[in-house]
Amino acid sequence: MIANQLRPMTAGDVEPVVAAILDDDWGDRKAWFAFALASPACRVFVAEDGNGRAVGTGVLTIHGSVGWIGTIWVAPSMRRRGIGLALTEATIDAAEEAGCVTLLLVATETGRPMYERLGFEIQTWYRTMETPSGSLRRSRQQPPRIRSFRPDDLPAVVALDRVATGEDRAANLGQLATPDGTRVIERDGVVTGFVARAPWGGGATVAPRLDDAMAILDARRIAAQPGRRVRCGILLENEAGARALGAAGWTEAWRAPRMIRGLPLDWQPDHIWGQFNHAMG
């Protein structure tokens, strides 16, 4: 019965859904939903109650043969009725219809048992690291090789991202990589790392070299407004990165399991230093 109450999200759903999610202390998702509704790589679902009120959400992001599942939210008064399961199954069905052979998600402790029942297994863990903005413990200035993104950088950014993630994120990178929100590191005319910020606050950060990654993160820390906390997200495999961040004054704020279902990925987790969000990696 729940499945019959699921439908694609429309623009008219955004304001009430955003308000309900804010009331549930999940943060402001308005910019994210606006992007997802406009992106051909995303499928956005809502669950309705008997009065036509949206009481749940789910998002699938398609990166070639890889599908990311996220923003599985259910209104507190409607939980434990199978709505979260139905929304997750809807995203899985949409992913399989799109030809995805690998599914990824980041689980909360509450949601993890449901995902395990659906065949997801823990692949690794994200570690969210944070530090105050402003001055550094180390004497490092923003390196001159960090510069604004240019449109002709996109092929290099996509190639770096594909090696790091094992995914084809070209469509969304093409929309989100902008001169205002994206910075690249260039060595001898070659782009060797990047950070692409999203309107909702997240930012994909990829750098195969440790010193490039630290330079990008140092630049973010220096540029951030006073009193703000700067965050990055590394995978558990990135032990060298964790040591370098710790030495630079970053501390772990929380960690969450990254779960997988389907074929394994050919990826490089130690190249990844930040995420757009956990519904698109």
matplotlib code that plots the C-alpha trace (Angstrom):
import matplotlib.pyplot as plt

x = [0.0, 2.8, 4.3, 1.1, 1.7, 5.1, 5.5, 8.2, 8.8, 7.5, 8.6, 5.5, 6.7, 10.0, 8.8, 6.7, 9.2, 12.1, 10.1, 9.3, 12.9, 14.0, 11.5, 13.1, 16.6, 17.9, 19.2, 18.2, 17.8, 16.2, 19.2, 19.9, 16.3, 16.3, 19.4, 18.3, 15.0, 16.8, 19.5, 19.0, 21.2, 18.8, 15.5, 13.6, 10.7, 8.2, 5.8, 2.3, -0.1, -3.8, -4.2, -1.7, 0.9, 4.5, 5.9, 9.0, 11.7, 14.3, 16.9, 18.9, 21.9, 23.1, 26.8, 27.1, 26.9, 26.9, 23.9, 23.9, 20.9, 20.3, 18.1, 15.9, 13.8, 10.4, 8.4, 8.6, 4.9, 5.0, 8.0, 7.9, 5.3, 7.5, 7.8, 11.6, 11.8, 9.4, 11.4, 14.7, 13.2, 11.9, 15.4, 16.9, 14.3, 15.1, 18.8, 18.4, 16.2, 19.0, 21.6, 23.4, 25.3, 26.7, 24.7, 26.2, 24.9, 26.0, 23.9, 22.8, 22.7, 18.9, 18.9, 21.7, 19.7, 17.2, 20.0, 21.6, 18.3, 18.3, 21.7, 24.0, 27.3, 29.7, 32.5, 34.4, 33.8, 33.8, 35.6, 34.5, 37.3, 37.0, 39.1, 38.6, 39.0, 41.8, 45.5, 47.3, 49.5, 52.0, 53.6, 51.9, 50.6, 48.1, 50.2, 50.1, 49.4, 45.8, 43.6, 40.0, 38.5, 38.3, 35.9, 38.8, 39.7, 36.6, 38.1, 41.0, 38.7, 36.4, 39.4, 40.8, 37.3, 36.8, 40.0, 39.3, 35.6, 35.3, 32.2, 31.2, 30.2, 30.8, 27.2, 27.0, 30.6, 29.7, 26.9, 28.7, 32.2, 32.2, 34.9, 33.3, 32.9, 35.7, 39.5, 42.1, 45.8, 48.0, 51.5, 53.5, 50.3, 48.6, 45.6, 46.4, 43.6, 40.4, 37.6, 34.2, 31.7, 28.0, 25.2, 24.0, 27.5, 29.1, 32.2, 33.8, 37.6, 40.0, 43.7, 46.0, 48.9, 48.9, 50.6, 48.1, 45.2, 46.6, 47.2, 43.6, 42.3, 44.7, 43.4, 39.8, 40.7, 42.3, 39.5, 36.7, 34.8, 36.1, 34.5, 33.4, 34.4, 35.9, 35.2, 36.5, 35.6, 38.2, 37.9, 39.2, 41.8, 43.5, 45.8, 48.4, 45.8, 44.4, 47.9, 48.6, 45.3, 45.8, 49.2, 47.7, 45.1, 42.1, 40.0, 37.5, 33.9, 32.1, 32.2, 29.6, 29.5, 29.7, 27.6, 27.7, 25.5, 26.4, 29.7, 32.9, 34.4, 37.9, 38.5, 41.2, 39.7, 42.9, 42.3, 39.0, 39.0, 35.4, 31.9, 29.1, 26.7, 25.7, 23.1, 25.7, 29.1]
y = [0.0, 2.4, 1.9, 3.3, 6.5, 7.2, 9.6, 11.8, 15.1, 18.2, 21.8, 22.4, 19.9, 21.7, 24.4, 22.2, 19.3, 21.7, 23.2, 19.7, 18.6, 21.8, 21.1, 17.7, 19.3, 17.8, 21.1, 23.3, 21.1, 23.6, 24.2, 20.4, 19.6, 22.4, 21.0, 17.4, 18.3, 20.1, 17.4, 14.7, 12.5, 12.6, 10.9, 12.4, 10.7, 11.7, 9.6, 11.1, 10.5, 10.1, 13.9, 14.3, 15.7, 14.8, 12.9, 11.3, 11.7, 9.7, 10.6, 8.6, 10.1, 8.2, 8.3, 6.0, 2.4, 3.7, 4.9, 6.9, 6.6, 9.3, 11.9, 9.0, 11.0, 10.2, 12.6, 11.6, 10.9, 8.5, 6.4, 2.6, 2.2, 1.0, 4.3, 4.5, 1.0, 1.8, 5.0, 3.1, 0.3, 3.0, 4.4, 0.9, 0.1, 3.4, 2.7, -0.7, 0.6, 3.1, 0.3, 0.9, -2.2, -0.7, 1.1, 3.2, 5.1, 6.5, 5.1, 6.5, 4.1, 4.0, 3.2, 0.7, -2.4, -1.7, -1.3, -4.5, -6.3, -5.0, -6.5, -3.5, -4.2, -1.8, -1.0, 1.5, 4.5, 8.3, 10.3, 13.9, 16.1, 19.7, 22.7, 26.4, 28.9, 31.4, 31.0, 27.7, 25.8, 25.4, 28.4, 27.8, 30.5, 29.9, 28.4, 30.4, 27.3, 27.2, 29.1, 29.5, 26.9, 27.5, 25.8, 24.1, 22.4, 20.3, 17.2, 17.1, 17.5, 14.7, 12.4, 13.0, 12.4, 9.2, 7.7, 8.7, 7.6, 4.9, 6.8, 8.9, 12.2, 14.2, 15.5, 16.9, 18.1, 20.0, 21.8, 22.4, 23.3, 27.1, 29.8, 31.1, 27.8, 25.7, 25.8, 23.7, 22.9, 23.2, 21.7, 22.6, 23.3, 20.1, 20.0, 17.7, 18.4, 20.3, 21.4, 22.0, 23.6, 23.1, 25.6, 23.6, 23.8, 20.5, 20.2, 17.4, 17.5, 15.2, 15.2, 12.2, 13.9, 14.5, 17.9, 19.1, 18.0, 19.8, 23.0, 23.0, 22.4, 25.1, 27.6, 26.8, 27.2, 30.6, 31.9, 30.8, 33.4, 34.0, 31.7, 29.1, 25.4, 24.1, 20.4, 17.7, 14.1, 11.3, 7.6, 5.2, 3.9, 7.4, 6.9, 9.3, 12.0, 11.4, 11.8, 15.0, 16.5, 15.7, 17.3, 20.4, 20.7, 19.0, 16.7, 14.0, 15.2, 12.0, 9.0, 7.1, 3.9, 3.9, 0.9, -0.9, -3.3, -4.9, -4.9, -3.6, -0.3, 0.4, 3.5, 5.3, 6.2, 8.0, 10.6, 11.7, 14.6, 15.9, 15.1, 17.0, 15.2, 11.7, 11.4, 11.9, 11.2]
z = [0.0, 0.8, -2.7, -4.2, -2.3, -3.8, -6.7, -8.3, -6.4, -8.1, -7.7, -5.6, -3.0, -2.3, 0.1, 2.4, 2.4, 3.2, 6.1, 7.4, 7.2, 8.9, 11.7, 12.1, 12.5, 9.3, 8.0, 5.0, 1.9, -0.4, -2.6, -2.8, -3.9, -6.4, -8.0, -7.9, -9.6, -12.4, -12.8, -15.4, -13.3, -10.3, -9.5, -6.6, -4.9, -2.2, -0.1, 0.6, 3.4, 2.9, 2.6, -0.1, 2.2, 1.5, 4.5, 3.1, 0.5, -1.4, -4.0, -6.5, -8.3, -11.4, -12.1, -15.1, -13.8, -10.2, -8.3, -5.1, -2.7, -0.1, 1.5, 2.8, 5.2, 6.8, 9.0, 12.7, 13.0, 10.0, 10.9, 11.5, 8.8, 6.0, 4.3, 4.5, 3.1, 0.2, -0.7, -0.7, -2.8, -5.3, -5.7, -6.1, -8.8, -10.6, -10.4, -11.9, -14.7, -15.4, -15.7, -12.4, -11.3, -8.1, -5.5, -2.7, 0.3, 3.6, 6.5, 9.8, 12.7, 12.5, 8.8, 8.7, 9.7, 6.9, 4.3, 5.5, 4.9, 1.4, 0.7, 1.4, 3.2, 4.8, 2.4, 4.5, 6.7, 6.1, 8.7, 8.9, 10.1, 11.2, 12.3, 13.1, 10.3, 10.3, 11.2, 10.8, 13.2, 10.3, 8.5, 5.1, 2.9, 0.1, -2.7, -6.0, -8.0, -6.6, -9.1, -10.2, -12.4, -16.2, -18.5, -20.3, -17.0, -17.0, -18.8, -16.4, -13.4, -14.7, -15.3, -11.8, -10.3, -12.3, -11.0, -7.4, -7.3, -9.9, -11.1, -14.1, -12.4, -15.6, -15.8, -12.3, -12.3, -15.5, -13.7, -10.4, -11.5, -11.8, -11.7, -8.5, -6.6, -7.9, -7.4, -9.1, -8.3, -11.4, -11.7, -14.8, -16.7, -15.5, -13.2, -10.3, -7.8, -7.3, -4.9, -6.4, -4.0, -4.2, -3.6, -0.5, 1.1, 0.3, -1.9, -3.9, -3.2, -5.1, -4.9, -5.5, -3.8, -0.1, -0.3, -2.9, -0.7, 2.3, 0.2, -0.9, 2.6, 4.0, 1.5, 2.5, 6.1, 5.5, 3.3, 5.7, 7.7, 11.3, 13.8, 11.3, 11.4, 8.2, 7.4, 5.0, 4.6, 4.2, 3.9, 6.5, 4.1, 4.0, 7.0, 5.7, 5.3, 8.8, 10.2, 8.2, 9.2, 12.9, 12.8, 11.2, 14.0, 12.4, 14.7, 13.9, 14.4, 13.4, 11.1, 9.1, 7.2, 3.4, 2.2, -1.1, -3.0, -6.3, -8.2, -6.6, -7.8, -9.2, -7.2, -5.1, -1.7, -0.6, -3.4, -1.9, 0.7, 0.5, -0.7, -2.4, -0.1, 0.8, -2.0, -4.7, -3.2]

ax = plt.figure().add_subplot(projection="3d")
ax.plot(x, y, z, "-o")
ax.set_aspect("equal")
plt.show()
